[in-house]
Amino acid sequence: MATDGYHREKFSSAISCLVSSADLRTRLEHAFTSLVTVRPENFSDEALGTRFAELYERVTAKDAQVEHEGKIRSTLRQMSDDEAERVAQEIVDINTQLLLQANPNLFG
C-alpha cells in the first residue's frame, strides 16, 4: 500500500532526527516535525495507527505557555527525562514495526 511506504519514509526521517548531538527534547521536536503529516487512520495496520495516535497525543498534550512555542515544544519541555526517552523509544518501535511489515525477514 502506498501509504505504508509514505509512513516508512516519514518515520525514517524522524529516526534521522533522533540521531544528533542536540538535547533529546530538541531531537524529539524535530522528529515530530517530520511526522506531522502522518495520519493514524491511514496506517494499513490499525493497531500501529492507534499507537501512533496515542504517541502524538502524548506529545501535544500541553498548550503553549509562551508566544510562538507550540504544543509539541511545550509538552516536550514539561516532560520528565524518562517520559521523553519513552517517546523516543516508541518512535523507534513503530519504525521497526513498519520495516518488519514491509520485509518480515529483515532482522533474520
C-alpha positions in Angstrom: 0.0 0.0 0.0 1.3 3.4 -1.0 0.7 5.0 2.5 2.8 2.3 4.1 5.8 3.5 2.0 4.9 7.1 3.0 4.8 6.2 6.7 8.2 4.3 6.4 9.7 7.4 4.7 8.4 9.8 7.4 9.5 7.5 10.3 12.9 7.1 8.7 13.2 10.9 8.7 12.1 11.0 12.3 14.7 8.4 13.2 17.4 10.5 11.5 16.3 13.5 13.6 16.8 11.4 16.8 20.5 10.8 15.9 22.3 14.1 16.6 24.2 15.9 19.3 21.2 18.1 20.2 19.4 17.5 23.5 16.7 14.9 23.5 13.8 17.3 23.6 15.1 19.2 20.6 15.6 15.9 18.7 12.1 14.8 19.5 10.7 18.1 18.4 12.4 17.7 15.1 11.3 14.1 14.8 7.7 15.1 15.3 8.0 17.9 12.8 8.8 15.1 10.3 5.7 13.2 11.4 3.1 16.0 11.4 1.6 14.9 8.1 1.3 11.2 9.2 -2.4 10.3 9.8 -3.1 7.4 12.1 -6.2 6.4 10.1 -4.0 5.8 7.1 -1.9 3.0 8.6 -2.8 -0.3 7.0 -2.2 -1.9 10.4 -4.9 -0.3 12.6 -3.1 -1.2 15.9 0.0 0.6 14.7 -2.1 3.6 13.7 -3.6 3.6 17.2 -0.1 3.5 18.8 0.9 6.5 16.7 -2.2 8.4 17.6 -1.6 7.8 21.3 2.0 8.9 20.9 1.1 12.0 19.1 -1.5 12.9 21.7 1.2 12.5 24.4 3.5 15.0 22.7 0.7 17.5 22.0 -1.0 17.3 25.4 0.1 20.7 26.7 -0.9 24.1 25.4 1.8 26.6 24.6 2.7 28.7 27.6 4.9 31.3 25.8 4.3 33.0 22.5 5.3 31.0 19.4 6.1 27.9 21.4 3.5 25.4 20.0 2.0 22.4 21.7 4.8 19.9 20.8 7.6 22.1 22.2 5.5 23.0 25.3 4.7 19.4 26.0 8.2 18.2 25.5 9.6 20.9 27.7 7.3 19.8 30.5 8.1 16.1 30.2 10.4 14.2 32.5 13.6 12.8 31.0 12.2 9.3 31.4 9.0 10.2 29.5 11.0 11.8 26.7 13.1 8.7 26.5 9.9 6.6 26.3 8.6 8.8 23.5 11.9 8.4 21.5 11.7 4.6 22.1 8.1 4.5 20.8 9.2 6.2 17.6 11.9 3.6 17.1 9.5 0.8 17.9 6.8 2.0 15.4 9.5 2.4 12.8 10.8 -1.1 13.4 7.2 -2.5 13.0 6.7 -0.6 9.8 10.0 -2.0 8.4 9.1 -5.6 9.5 5.7 -5.3 7.8 7.4 -4.4 4.6 10.0 -7.2 5.0 9.3 -9.8 7.6 12.7 -11.4 7.2 14.5 -8.1 7.7 16.1 -9.0 11.0 16.7 -12.6 10.3 
